[in-house]
Every structure is written in structure tokens, then in C-alpha cells.
Amino acid sequence: MTIKVGDTVPSATLMKMTDAGPAPVQTDALFAGRTVALFSVPGAFTPTCSAKHLPGYVDNADALAAKGVDEIVCISVNDAFVMGAWGAAANVGEKVTLLADGNGDFVEALGLAMDGSRFGMGKRGQRFSMLVRDGKVAELNVEDPGAFKVSSAEYLMQQLS
């Protein structure tokens, strides 16, 4: 079943690349008592993800913070090494936290996994965005396959107005 507005975000362990190597991030701690803009991309370094999705959140990080967002988090079914390299290549700095859902367990628990096998990608996360307030989904925007409209930073910012 797909998560919906009002639901609690499931508990999971994601991985973040640090200077000391991959480090676990617990979703319960990540979302507790905070407002987080979370977005998912099908894959790091993929065309729409690299040209539009991630840059939109980087470019709008200050505006999102001004509207009460404590942290912007990007997840993908990639490993922490890939996510770290993608963040470095895209110069995200501290504006967006890139987290790896290496086995796709988190997107599976959200009900937002997809099968990218016909593109040689295997199990991935759908393209979506959500606003999470104190562990509960306040807004959820899931893209139609191949689309990039409702998961953008600009769209999420409109929902914060």
C-alpha cells in the first residue's frame, strides 16, 4: 500500500557518505520534530535527475528554509558512494542531504518502488517529493512514469505558501 498524507513515515536505515565513509541515518531521528522536504529520484547521474530535479532543490534551498524547511533530503536506490560522488559533482554542499536507499527497502516500505528492469536499472524508487512534518507526511507528490512536474522544488514551495 502506498503511503498517503497523514501517515507516519516508516522506520528505515538509509546511508550517508561522510569523510569517514558511509554512515547510517535512521529515518525516525531524521524526521522527528522537524520539517523535511524529501524527494526521490530514480537514479543519481541520470539525465532529468541531474539536469533538473537535484539542481532545483539546490537553487531553492534558501527559499525552502525561509518557508520553514529544516532540511532537504534526496534519496535514491543507489549506494552511498554513488550518492556522495553525485553530490560532489553537482556541488550541492550543505544545501541538500543525499541519502542512499541501497536495497530499496525504504521506497518499498513507502509503497513507492518501481521496476526499472526494462531500462537495466532493476528496482528503483519512483520520482516523488513529500513534505514531512514531525515524522508525518504533510504533502505527497508522485510523478506519472517519465514525468517531471509535481516533484520539483518549485511545486513543493507552492504547497508551503
Disulfide bonds with the S-S distance in Angstrom:
none
